[in-house]
Every structure is written in C-alpha cells, then in structure tokens.
C-alpha cells in the first residue's frame, strides 16, 4: 500500500491513549490526533482538496502543522510547505507555480496575507491557524475542525503525489520537487532503521517543519508511535529548555543550531539528560564543533544524515558507531557515511560512467525515495533524473570501505545554516544594480553558518559600488539568508571555461585553502 496515513491509523488503533503531540499543555492522544485530522480533512474535501490538489502552509512549528500534513493526505491532496524565510514574492511564485487552492497561515505570517492575495491568482481559501488576532476574510482552523464530521481516509499511496517541496532553482526560481507517497513512506522506514525507538520516546521539532531534515525524522517518529513535541522556531535556550520540559529522547539539529547551543553562555549538559540520539546534517559540521559536542555530550548518540530534497531526502548516513575517537583517527568524521538503507550510490564521470573507489566524480543516487520529477519542468527533470537515478550535483568519492566523502559542488549551490541558496538566483538580483557589470556568487567558509554567501562584483566602468548599496538594493527582493554576507570588487575578467562559463571553482579556491571540505 505504501501510504503515509497508515502510520497514523495504526497508532490510533494500537496505542490510542498514548500522547501523540505536546505543545505547552495542548496534549493530544493518537486517537484524538486521528479524529482532528479526519475532521480537518473533511473540511479540505469541501474546498476541493482531492486527487493531488495542492494545499500549502506558511507557519512556524506546531502540533497543528503536523495535523495539516496528515489532513491533506487523508483528504487525498498534496502538501506544499513554504519556506518561512522567503519574501512575499518568493512565496507567491511557489503558490502560483503549484496552482495552490488553499493556504494555511499562522499569526507570524498574517501580515503577508494581503501581499500574497494580490500576487496569487488561483488562491481560493486562507485558513488561519491561531486562535487570536483573526484577520478578515479567512477561515479559522479550530472552527473548521469543530464544525465538520469525520470522513473516510481516501488512502492515497504508491506513486500518488504526496507533496511539492520547493528548492532553489538554477534558473533563479524555485523548483517544485514532486515526491510520492511511496517516496516519503520509504524514508520513514529507512530512517527508522537508524534509531532505537522505544515506548514513551519523544521527538522535538527544533528544525523548521517545512524542511525535509525535520520531515525525515518526523515521519520516522510517527511510524514508530513516538510523541511529537514542538518549539515554534529555534532559539538555543528555547530548544534546551524544551529538551528538559518534554523529556525529549530524539531531535534534529543542524550544525548552526549545535554551535549556538554548545557555545551559549548558559549551556548546561543536564538539558540533554534524556536525549539518547540526535541527527545532524543539512550543512557542514566543522570537525572542531563535532568534537566539542562529543566531549560535552558523550551519552548522546550522534548520527549524520546526507540527503537532498530530490531523494526525499535520504542518501547516506554516518552512524553513531563512528562518532568516537576511533572514527576521528580514521578520518571517518569527515565522511558522509555509507549509503542509507535501500539507497544505491554511484560516483560518475561527466559521461555517466562509474569511477573506481578514490576517484572524484558526481554523486548519483537512486532509491524508492527518488522524486518523480520537477513540477512543470520536463527539461530540468530530464537533466537531473535518469531511470530513477538522481544526479546530485555534488562531487565526491567512495573509499574502499564504502564511505562517501563529499569534496566539492558541481552545481553552484551554497548551503548556509541548513538553507540552500542557488548562486544564479542571487546573481540575477545583484545584476539589476546599475553599478554592476558582472557578478559571481560563491560559498565561502563560515564558522557560524558552514558556508556564507559571498558576491564578487565587476563594477560598471567608472563605478565603485559599496556593500551598503548592494544590501539596500537586495532588501525586499530576496530572502535575508540569501543575501551576501560579504562582497568584494574585481577589476579583471572572470576566469572562463572553453564553453565561456565562469570557473567558480577557481574563484572559490583561495577562500577554501586549508579546509578539508569544499562543500556541505
């Protein structure tokens, strides 16, 4: 069957009175969770959400965010989780592109409602997820649940569309990655094999719930009947306080979050007293920081996950067994681990031929989690997806023991603080400044973010644009995390390949000298 709602129904029948979600005293059992999901799904079906129709969400983490996922699937629709750091324009693009009919939105993003409505043509209904400060012309989340009867799960499964997960695009626009019910179902199972879940375990949603870094663990948690706890957004003390308050056993923290926690002046290892396992990934983990975590929290089993949205997202895993002194001495902490359960990984040259162990090429992967394609982009799909194999755009090699080492990026993507930034998107915006003749955007090392966005600008003749000028030009045009943290001027042409493309590897090289890893 391979349907996502089957996990919810199983929990409701087998552990109906166990707690499914916790948020500041708003606890719900698995039986209550299913009842609420079924009633919300009934409301969505009245709005026309069925047969893969899209319902989007723009909200901070909450128990209602998790209910949204399962209600959309129960109704027969497909989810569209929007990046909470995007501008109105970026959100509007994805809503228009996905032809979304229904948008869930919370109090934090209510000020965007009028802007989104003015830019999105097909949006029919906005559902407000909070209880206070209700805007005009919206439906209220709790009222929908209380006013509807339960409905039967349509049981979408297999290759049925489960969601569009928007990721950066090399054309300067986000691409909607089409993931099936089967793809996300498989990832739930693959991640379940990496963790020893027990009765009464609790998973904390500390990473943003629109992101598949959280989604992969969240799905595994539901599949194993684990309780979900939430913080609206990451803040180091809020996260560590929640670990204690909810007696958390598992969580996902990207390296930037780890750095903020471990180096916070009020850090207490006692906050992690109940935590047995933590997954990290989505951006580079500096070896020094990893050693700090291992020293301060020796009883927390650390697991690294390497993945991509296009693989829903699991590609490889560095298990907890290697997060120790031997793993450090053997150089394995610098690896991305071995292929995750059910994943095939190849290292290929430019012609798609397999390379020998130790040779650097493009990482290409295939699994039941492979995307079905990019929404409405057949050419981009054909370039990335071939016979189920996803070309990741990351360069790396495999050693004789099967460990994958990522050494460079083939695509011009920057991973900063766990967020993907495509250089061409930033370049497109900077290039509209009248003082800019040419621009190349690259990722350079950052202790805080793993990588940070850096812009190299060739000024127009007779001009010397300042960083402040560029920053002002970008404001409102692009999300803050995509804006360059630094900028430099160049007064000679960019190095070019034989095909006339800018050789960004040459531009990056001076910044990465002395670093063992040129990519997340």
ZALUM-687787 format. One record per residue (C-alpha): residue number from 0; x, y, z. Coordinates in Angstrom, 2 decimals, decimal comma. Layout:
ZALUM-687787
[NUM; [X; Y; Z]]
...
END
This chain:
ZALUM-687787
[0; [0,00; 0,00; 0,00]]
[1; [2,80; 2,42; 0,95]]
[2; [0,52; 5,21; 2,15]]
[3; [1,50; 7,77; 4,78]]
[4; [-1,79; 7,83; 6,69]]
[5; [-1,45; 4,13; 7,51]]
[6; [1,05; 5,01; 10,27]]
[7; [-1,44; 7,37; 11,88]]
[8; [-4,29; 4,84; 11,73]]
[9; [-2,07; 2,11; 13,14]]
[10; [-1,12; 4,29; 16,12]]
[11; [-4,75; 5,27; 16,72]]
[12; [-5,73; 1,63; 16,92]]
[13; [-2,74; 0,16; 18,76]]
[14; [-1,79; 2,97; 21,19]]
[15; [-4,91; 5,20; 21,21]]
[16; [-4,33; 6,71; 24,65]]
[17; [-0,63; 7,43; 24,28]]
[18; [0,32; 11,07; 23,70]]
[19; [0,87; 11,97; 20,04]]
[20; [1,65; 15,70; 20,34]]
[21; [2,73; 18,08; 23,09]]
[22; [2,80; 21,86; 22,93]]
[23; [2,54; 23,95; 26,11]]
[24; [-0,11; 21,78; 27,72]]
[25; [-2,06; 21,22; 24,47]]
[26; [-1,55; 17,45; 24,58]]
[27; [-3,37; 15,15; 22,18]]
[28; [-3,53; 11,35; 22,17]]
[29; [-3,16; 9,36; 18,96]]
[30; [-6,92; 8,75; 18,99]]
[31; [-7,60; 12,48; 19,33]]
[32; [-4,99; 13,29; 16,70]]
[33; [-6,65; 10,98; 14,16]]
[34; [-10,09; 12,43; 14,95]]
[35; [-8,87; 16,01; 14,40]]
[36; [-7,04; 15,05; 11,19]]
[37; [-10,16; 13,32; 9,83]]
[38; [-12,39; 16,34; 10,54]]
[39; [-9,90; 18,80; 9,05]]
[40; [-9,65; 16,53; 6,00]]
[41; [-13,43; 16,67; 5,66]]
[42; [-13,24; 20,47; 5,56]]
[43; [-10,49; 20,32; 2,95]]
[44; [-12,52; 17,98; 0,77]]
[45; [-15,34; 20,53; 0,87]]
[46; [-12,80; 23,02; -0,50]]
[47; [-11,92; 20,72; -3,39]]
[48; [-8,70; 19,23; -1,99]]
[49; [-8,58; 15,74; -3,51]]
[50; [-6,80; 13,81; -6,26]]
[51; [-3,45; 15,56; -5,68]]
[52; [-4,83; 19,12; -5,43]]
[53; [-2,39; 21,30; -3,52]]
[54; [-2,81; 22,85; -0,06]]
[55; [0,13; 24,98; 1,11]]
[56; [1,29; 26,07; 4,54]]
[57; [3,27; 29,09; 5,76]]
[58; [3,72; 28,73; 9,50]]
[59; [6,07; 28,14; 12,40]]
[60; [6,37; 24,72; 14,01]]
[61; [3,35; 23,47; 15,93]]
[62; [1,11; 20,48; 16,57]]
[63; [-1,29; 21,95; 14,02]]
[64; [1,45; 21,91; 11,38]]
[65; [1,71; 18,15; 11,86]]
[66; [-2,08; 17,81; 11,68]]
[67; [-2,02; 19,77; 8,41]]
[68; [0,29; 17,22; 6,78]]
[69; [-1,87; 14,23; 7,64]]
[70; [-5,18; 16,01; 6,95]]
[71; [-4,11; 16,94; 3,42]]
[72; [-3,01; 13,36; 2,74]]
[73; [-6,20; 11,98; 4,36]]
[74; [-8,29; 14,20; 2,08]]
[75; [-6,32; 13,00; -0,96]]
[76; [-4,33; 16,16; -1,61]]
[77; [-0,66; 17,12; -1,82]]
[78; [1,20; 19,35; 0,63]]
[79; [3,22; 22,44; -0,30]]
[80; [5,33; 23,52; 2,71]]
[81; [6,62; 27,07; 2,19]]
[82; [9,95; 28,34; 3,44]]
[83; [9,35; 30,60; 6,44]]
[84; [12,30; 32,79; 5,43]]
[85; [11,01; 33,63; 1,97]]
[86; [9,73; 37,03; 0,91]]
[87; [6,15; 37,59; -0,26]]
[88; [7,34; 37,40; -3,86]]
[89; [9,09; 34,08; -3,38]]
[90; [6,08; 32,55; -1,64]]
[91; [3,76; 33,94; -4,31]]
[92; [5,88; 32,39; -7,05]]
[93; [5,62; 28,93; -5,48]]
[94; [1,89; 29,29; -4,83]]
[95; [1,26; 30,34; -8,42]]
[96; [3,55; 27,69; -9,83]]
[97; [1,91; 24,91; -7,82]]
[98; [-1,59; 26,22; -8,59]]
[99; [-2,40; 26,05; -4,90]]
[100; [-6,04; 26,48; -3,91]]
[101; [-5,76; 26,55; -0,11]]
[102; [-3,18; 28,21; 2,14]]
[103; [-2,74; 27,57; 5,86]]
[104; [-1,10; 30,52; 7,62]]
[105; [-0,37; 31,41; 11,25]]
[106; [-0,15; 34,62; 13,24]]
[107; [3,54; 35,17; 12,46]]
[108; [2,87; 35,44; 8,72]]
[109; [-0,56; 37,04; 8,80]]
[110; [0,97; 40,41; 7,73]]
[111; [1,81; 38,72; 4,40]]
[112; [-1,79; 37,78; 3,64]]
[113; [-2,76; 40,87; 1,62]]
[114; [0,51; 40,81; -0,33]]
[115; [0,12; 37,13; -1,14]]
[116; [-3,53; 37,54; -2,17]]
[117; [-2,61; 40,37; -4,53]]
[118; [0,09; 38,29; -6,26]]
[119; [-1,51; 34,81; -6,34]]
[120; [-4,24; 34,21; -8,89]]
[121; [-5,74; 30,82; -8,03]]
[122; [-5,73; 31,03; -4,24]]
[123; [-9,33; 30,42; -3,10]]
[124; [-9,14; 29,91; 0,66]]
[125; [-6,90; 31,00; 3,54]]
[126; [-7,07; 29,07; 6,80]]
[127; [-5,84; 30,91; 9,88]]
[128; [-4,14; 28,53; 12,31]]
[129; [-4,14; 30,57; 15,54]]
[130; [-6,90; 31,47; 17,96]]
[131; [-6,19; 35,17; 18,44]]
[132; [-5,95; 38,19; 16,14]]
[133; [-8,02; 36,60; 13,38]]
[134; [-7,67; 38,60; 10,12]]
[135; [-10,60; 39,38; 7,84]]
[136; [-11,75; 37,01; 5,09]]
[137; [-10,13; 33,87; 6,46]]
[138; [-11,43; 30,57; 7,84]]
[139; [-10,39; 29,64; 11,37]]
[140; [-8,57; 26,34; 11,88]]
[141; [-10,28; 25,20; 15,09]]
[142; [-13,71; 26,24; 13,85]]
[143; [-13,28; 24,04; 10,78]]
[144; [-12,48; 21,04; 12,95]]
[145; [-15,37; 21,64; 15,35]]
[146; [-17,89; 22,17; 12,53]]
[147; [-17,08; 19,06; 10,48]]
[148; [-17,70; 15,35; 10,92]]
[149; [-15,01; 12,74; 10,37]]
[150; [-14,52; 11,48; 6,85]]
[151; [-13,05; 8,29; 5,42]]
[152; [-9,37; 8,29; 4,50]]
[153; [-9,06; 8,11; 0,70]]
[154; [-5,85; 6,12; 1,21]]
[155; [-3,56; 7,70; -1,34]]
[156; [-0,48; 5,53; -1,79]]
[157; [2,29; 4,36; -4,10]]
[158; [3,15; 6,82; -6,86]]
[159; [0,34; 9,22; -5,90]]
[160; [1,69; 12,76; -5,40]]
[161; [2,26; 13,46; -1,69]]
[162; [3,81; 16,90; -1,94]]
[163; [5,67; 19,60; -3,79]]
[164; [8,78; 20,60; -1,86]]
[165; [10,27; 23,75; -3,33]]
[166; [14,01; 24,02; -3,59]]
[167; [16,27; 26,61; -5,21]]
[168; [16,47; 26,69; -8,98]]
[169; [19,44; 27,20; -11,25]]
[170; [17,23; 29,44; -13,39]]
[171; [16,76; 31,81; -10,46]]
[172; [13,35; 30,39; -9,50]]
[173; [12,46; 27,64; -7,01]]
[174; [11,69; 24,19; -8,40]]
[175; [8,84; 22,07; -7,06]]
[176; [10,22; 18,63; -6,29]]
[177; [7,44; 16,07; -6,74]]
[178; [7,61; 13,42; -4,04]]
[179; [5,23; 10,48; -3,98]]
[180; [3,52; 8,75; -1,09]]
[181; [5,89; 5,82; -1,67]]
[182; [8,98; 8,07; -1,54]]
[183; [8,12; 9,56; 1,85]]
[184; [6,89; 6,18; 3,15]]
[185; [10,23; 4,64; 2,22]]
[186; [12,14; 7,41; 4,00]]
[187; [10,10; 6,82; 7,15]]
[188; [11,25; 3,22; 7,07]]
[189; [14,87; 4,00; 6,14]]
[190; [15,25; 6,48; 9,00]]
[191; [13,55; 4,09; 11,41]]
[192; [16,41; 1,64; 10,96]]
[193; [18,93; 4,20; 12,21]]
[194; [17,36; 4,77; 15,64]]
[195; [16,32; 2,52; 18,50]]
[196; [12,88; 3,93; 19,21]]
[197; [11,25; 2,87; 22,46]]
[198; [7,81; 3,22; 24,02]]
[199; [7,25; 6,70; 25,52]]
[200; [10,01; 8,30; 23,40]]
[201; [9,59; 11,96; 22,41]]
[202; [10,88; 13,72; 19,30]]
[203; [11,42; 17,50; 19,40]]
[204; [10,73; 19,53; 16,26]]
[205; [13,53; 22,09; 16,63]]
[206; [14,39; 22,40; 12,93]]
[207; [11,73; 24,08; 10,74]]
[208; [8,93; 21,75; 9,74]]
[209; [8,84; 22,87; 6,09]]
[210; [12,30; 21,33; 5,71]]
[211; [12,82; 17,64; 4,96]]
[212; [15,64; 17,49; 7,51]]
[213; [12,84; 17,62; 10,07]]
[214; [10,38; 15,82; 7,83]]
[215; [12,51; 12,69; 7,51]]
[216; [12,80; 12,22; 11,27]]
[217; [9,22; 13,36; 11,88]]
[218; [7,88; 10,67; 9,58]]
[219; [10,00; 8,01; 11,26]]
[220; [8,75; 9,19; 14,65]]
[221; [5,11; 8,80; 13,58]]
[222; [5,84; 5,40; 12,04]]
[223; [7,11; 4,25; 15,43]]
[224; [4,39; 5,84; 17,57]]
[225; [6,77; 8,39; 19,05]]
[226; [5,35; 11,53; 20,69]]
[227; [5,96; 14,84; 18,88]]
[228; [6,94; 17,96; 20,84]]
[229; [7,44; 21,40; 19,29]]
[230; [9,12; 24,77; 19,61]]
[231; [7,81; 27,41; 17,17]]
[232; [11,29; 28,38; 15,95]]
[233; [14,82; 27,62; 17,00]]
[234; [16,45; 29,66; 19,74]]
[235; [19,20; 27,97; 21,78]]
[236; [17,66; 28,38; 25,22]]
[237; [14,15; 27,63; 23,97]]
[238; [15,45; 24,40; 22,46]]
[239; [17,37; 23,27; 25,55]]
[240; [14,50; 24,22; 27,86]]
[241; [12,15; 22,17; 25,68]]
[242; [14,51; 19,18; 25,90]]
[243; [14,04; 19,24; 29,66]]
[244; [10,35; 20,18; 29,74]]
[245; [9,24; 17,46; 27,33]]
[246; [11,87; 14,86; 28,36]]
[247; [13,00; 14,65; 24,74]]
[248; [14,79; 11,49; 23,58]]
[249; [15,42; 12,37; 19,90]]
[250; [15,84; 15,53; 17,84]]
[251; [17,35; 17,02; 14,68]]
[252; [19,73; 19,97; 14,96]]
[253; [21,65; 21,42; 12,03]]
[254; [25,29; 22,39; 12,76]]
[255; [24,48; 26,08; 13,19]]
[256; [22,00; 25,15; 15,92]]
[257; [24,56; 22,94; 17,64]]
[258; [27,08; 25,79; 17,61]]
[259; [24,57; 28,19; 19,18]]
[260; [23,71; 25,67; 21,91]]
[261; [27,17; 24,38; 22,80]]
[262; [28,74; 27,85; 22,86]]
[263; [25,87; 29,60; 24,64]]
[264; [26,98; 31,08; 27,99]]
[265; [24,08; 29,33; 29,74]]
[266; [24,67; 25,90; 28,19]]
[267; [24,04; 23,03; 30,60]]
[268; [24,75; 19,44; 29,67]]
[269; [21,93; 18,48; 32,06]]
[270; [19,49; 19,78; 29,46]]
[271; [20,36; 16,72; 27,35]]
[272; [19,87; 14,27; 30,21]]
[273; [17,05; 12,36; 28,48]]
[274; [18,35; 12,74; 24,89]]
[275; [19,58; 9,41; 23,53]]
[276; [20,05; 10,30; 19,88]]
[277; [20,38; 13,39; 17,68]]
[278; [20,59; 13,68; 13,92]]
[279; [22,64; 16,44; 12,28]]
[280; [23,00; 17,40; 8,65]]
[281; [21,79; 19,90; 6,02]]
[282; [25,07; 21,86; 6,19]]
[283; [28,75; 21,24; 7,03]]
[284; [29,63; 20,20; 10,58]]
[285; [33,07; 21,64; 11,41]]
[286; [35,23; 18,93; 12,93]]
[287; [36,12; 21,13; 15,90]]
[288; [32,45; 21,67; 16,72]]
[289; [31,71; 17,97; 16,34]]
[290; [34,49; 17,15; 18,78]]
[291; [33,08; 19,73; 21,21]]
[292; [29,67; 18,09; 21,08]]
[293; [31,14; 14,63; 21,57]]
[294; [33,15; 15,89; 24,57]]
[295; [30,26; 17,74; 26,25]]
[296; [27,57; 15,17; 25,46]]
[297; [29,23; 11,74; 25,46]]
[298; [25,93; 9,94; 26,13]]
[299; [24,13; 11,38; 23,08]]
[300; [24,37; 9,10; 20,05]]
[301; [25,12; 11,40; 17,10]]
[302; [24,07; 10,45; 13,58]]
[303; [24,87; 12,39; 10,40]]
[304; [22,43; 12,41; 7,52]]
[305; [23,35; 13,47; 3,98]]
[306; [20,45; 13,95; 1,62]]
[307; [18,65; 16,01; -0,97]]
[308; [15,05; 17,03; -1,43]]
[309; [15,09; 15,12; -4,73]]
[310; [15,62; 11,89; -2,75]]
[311; [13,04; 12,63; -0,06]]
[312; [15,84; 13,13; 1,31]]
[313; [17,99; 10,16; 2,48]]
[314; [21,21; 9,38; 0,60]]
[315; [23,78; 8,31; 3,20]]
[316; [24,19; 8,02; 6,96]]
[317; [27,20; 8,17; 9,26]]
[318; [26,06; 6,03; 12,16]]
[319; [26,60; 6,75; 15,83]]
[320; [29,16; 3,91; 15,96]]
[321; [31,70; 6,12; 14,19]]
[322; [31,27; 9,23; 16,33]]
[323; [34,16; 8,47; 18,65]]
[324; [37,94; 8,76; 18,93]]
[325; [38,49; 5,90; 16,50]]
[326; [36,18; 7,47; 13,94]]
[327; [38,12; 10,71; 14,32]]
[328; [41,50; 8,96; 14,00]]
[329; [40,33; 7,03; 10,93]]
[330; [39,12; 10,23; 9,25]]
[331; [35,54; 8,98; 9,08]]
[332; [34,03; 12,01; 10,83]]
[333; [34,85; 13,92; 7,64]]
[334; [32,76; 11,49; 5,60]]
[335; [29,04; 11,44; 4,89]]
[336; [28,86; 7,80; 5,92]]
[337; [27,60; 4,88; 3,88]]
[338; [24,51; 4,58; 1,70]]
[339; [21,29; 4,71; 3,70]]
[340; [19,08; 1,62; 3,76]]
[341; [17,76; 0,93; 0,27]]
[342; [19,88; 3,60; -1,46]]
[343; [22,23; 2,87; -4,35]]
[344; [25,09; 5,35; -4,81]]
[345; [27,32; 5,70; -7,84]]
[346; [30,28; 8,02; -8,45]]
[347; [30,22; 9,02; -12,11]]
[348; [32,31; 10,97; -14,58]]
[349; [30,85; 13,62; -16,89]]
[350; [29,65; 10,93; -19,32]]
[351; [27,85; 8,94; -16,61]]
[352; [30,48; 6,20; -16,38]]
[353; [31,21; 4,66; -12,99]]
[354; [34,51; 5,62; -11,40]]
[355; [36,74; 3,49; -9,21]]
[356; [36,99; 3,94; -5,45]]
[357; [39,06; 7,00; -4,61]]
[358; [38,25; 8,81; -7,86]]
[359; [36,26; 12,04; -7,60]]
[360; [33,11; 12,39; -9,66]]
[361; [29,46; 13,32; -9,34]]
[362; [27,44; 11,55; -6,67]]
[363; [24,43; 9,90; -8,31]]
[364; [21,84; 8,09; -6,20]]
[365; [18,70; 6,00; -6,60]]
[366; [16,15; 4,72; -4,10]]
[367; [12,40; 4,30; -3,65]]
[368; [12,63; 7,90; -2,40]]
[369; [13,67; 9,29; -5,78]]
[370; [11,49; 12,17; -6,92]]
[371; [9,11; 11,70; -9,83]]
[372; [10,36; 14,98; -11,30]]
[373; [10,20; 18,75; -11,07]]
[374; [6,71; 20,19; -11,25]]
[375; [6,09; 21,59; -14,73]]
[376; [9,79; 21,42; -15,69]]
[377; [10,34; 18,48; -18,04]]
[378; [13,74; 19,69; -19,26]]
[379; [15,10; 20,13; -15,72]]
[380; [13,66; 16,73; -14,80]]
[381; [15,35; 15,06; -17,75]]
[382; [18,68; 16,66; -16,85]]
[383; [18,56; 15,52; -13,21]]
[384; [16,52; 12,30; -13,16]]
[385; [17,51; 9,39; -15,38]]
[386; [15,99; 5,91; -14,89]]
[387; [15,34; 6,75; -11,26]]
[388; [18,93; 7,94; -10,71]]
[389; [19,20; 11,46; -9,31]]
[390; [22,26; 13,49; -10,26]]
[391; [23,00; 15,31; -7,01]]
[392; [25,38; 17,92; -8,37]]
[393; [27,78; 17,12; -5,53]]
[394; [31,29; 15,90; -6,25]]
[395; [32,78; 13,18; -4,09]]
[396; [34,43; 9,80; -3,88]]
[397; [33,92; 6,47; -2,16]]
[398; [36,68; 4,76; -0,19]]
[399; [37,30; 1,02; -0,16]]
[400; [35,07; 0,59; 2,90]]
[401; [32,09; 2,22; 1,18]]
[402; [32,19; 5,59; 2,97]]
[403; [31,24; 8,60; 0,87]]
[404; [33,38; 11,75; 1,05]]
[405; [31,98; 14,97; -0,42]]
[406; [34,72; 17,20; -1,73]]
[407; [33,17; 19,81; -3,99]]
[408; [29,95; 21,00; -5,51]]
[409; [29,25; 20,57; -9,16]]
[410; [26,12; 22,69; -9,10]]
[411; [26,51; 26,25; -7,95]]
[412; [24,57; 25,85; -4,74]]
[413; [25,54; 27,24; -1,35]]
[414; [24,32; 25,65; 1,89]]
[415; [24,26; 28,26; 4,64]]
[416; [22,87; 27,38; 8,05]]
[417; [20,99; 24,44; 6,54]]
[418; [19,32; 26,53; 3,81]]
[419; [20,00; 26,07; 0,11]]
[420; [20,98; 29,17; -1,87]]
[421; [21,49; 28,93; -5,60]]
[422; [24,09; 31,41; -6,76]]
[423; [22,32; 32,26; -10,01]]
[424; [19,26; 33,44; -8,12]]
[425; [21,36; 35,90; -6,10]]
[426; [23,33; 36,90; -9,18]]
[427; [20,12; 37,69; -11,05]]
[428; [19,09; 40,20; -8,40]]
[429; [22,52; 41,80; -7,93]]
[430; [22,95; 42,16; -11,68]]
[431; [19,99; 44,56; -11,81]]
[432; [22,01; 47,16; -9,85]]
[433; [23,11; 49,87; -12,27]]
[434; [26,70; 49,90; -10,95]]
[435; [27,26; 46,16; -11,56]]
[436; [28,74; 44,97; -14,83]]
[437; [29,12; 41,31; -13,84]]
[438; [28,75; 39,26; -10,69]]
[439; [29,68; 35,78; -9,47]]
[440; [28,25; 34,45; -6,22]]
[441; [30,08; 31,69; -4,37]]
[442; [30,06; 29,98; -1,00]]
[443; [32,98; 30,68; 1,32]]
[444; [33,78; 29,14; 4,74]]
[445; [31,90; 30,36; 7,79]]
[446; [32,40; 29,10; 11,34]]
[447; [28,83; 30,05; 12,20]]
[448; [26,91; 29,03; 9,08]]
[449; [29,14; 26,37; 7,48]]
[450; [29,16; 28,45; 4,34]]
[451; [28,18; 32,04; 3,71]]
[452; [27,15; 33,80; 0,54]]
[453; [29,90; 35,92; -0,98]]
[454; [29,49; 38,12; -4,07]]
[455; [32,37; 39,02; -6,36]]
[456; [31,44; 42,07; -8,41]]
[457; [32,97; 43,57; -11,51]]
[458; [31,78; 47,19; -11,37]]
[459; [30,45; 49,11; -14,31]]
[460; [33,03; 51,39; -15,82]]
[461; [33,75; 54,33; -13,54]]
[462; [31,68; 52,94; -10,67]]
[463; [32,66; 51,59; -7,23]]
[464; [29,50; 50,17; -5,60]]
[465; [29,62; 49,68; -1,85]]
[466; [28,32; 46,75; 0,20]]
[467; [25,70; 49,05; 1,71]]
[468; [24,47; 50,00; -1,76]]
[469; [24,11; 46,34; -2,73]]
[470; [22,41; 45,44; 0,57]]
[471; [19,87; 48,22; 0,10]]
[472; [19,23; 47,08; -3,46]]
[473; [18,54; 43,50; -2,30]]
[474; [16,18; 44,42; 0,51]]
[475; [12,68; 43,19; -0,24]]
[476; [13,80; 41,48; -3,45]]
[477; [15,20; 38,30; -1,91]]
[478; [15,13; 36,47; 1,44]]
[479; [17,63; 37,66; 4,03]]
[480; [19,51; 34,34; 4,25]]
[481; [20,25; 34,52; 0,52]]
[482; [21,85; 37,95; 0,70]]
[483; [25,66; 38,13; 0,58]]
[484; [27,33; 38,35; 3,98]]
[485; [30,40; 39,71; 2,25]]
[486; [31,33; 41,28; -1,06]]
[487; [34,50; 42,00; -2,99]]
[488; [35,25; 44,03; -6,10]]
[489; [37,22; 42,64; -9,02]]
[490; [38,73; 44,70; -11,81]]
[491; [39,67; 41,92; -14,22]]
[492; [37,50; 39,49; -16,16]]
[493; [36,29; 36,30; -14,51]]
[494; [38,14; 33,09; -15,45]]
[495; [36,15; 31,26; -18,12]]
[496; [35,93; 27,69; -19,36]]
[497; [36,25; 26,78; -23,02]]
[498; [32,46; 26,98; -23,23]]
[499; [32,53; 30,52; -21,85]]
[500; [31,23; 29,65; -18,37]]
[501; [32,66; 31,32; -15,27]]
[502; [35,04; 28,94; -13,47]]
[503; [33,65; 29,32; -9,97]]
[504; [35,92; 26,59; -8,67]]
[505; [38,86; 28,91; -9,40]]
[506; [37,08; 31,78; -7,64]]
[507; [36,35; 29,63; -4,58]]
[508; [39,81; 28,09; -4,29]]
[509; [41,60; 30,91; -2,38]]
[510; [38,87; 31,02; 0,27]]
[511; [38,93; 27,27; 0,88]]
[512; [42,69; 26,81; 1,25]]
[513; [43,37; 24,88; 4,43]]
[514; [39,84; 23,49; 4,62]]
[515; [39,33; 19,76; 4,16]]
[516; [35,85; 20,09; 2,71]]
[517; [34,72; 22,47; -0,01]]
[518; [31,02; 21,68; 0,31]]
[519; [28,36; 20,77; 2,83]]
END
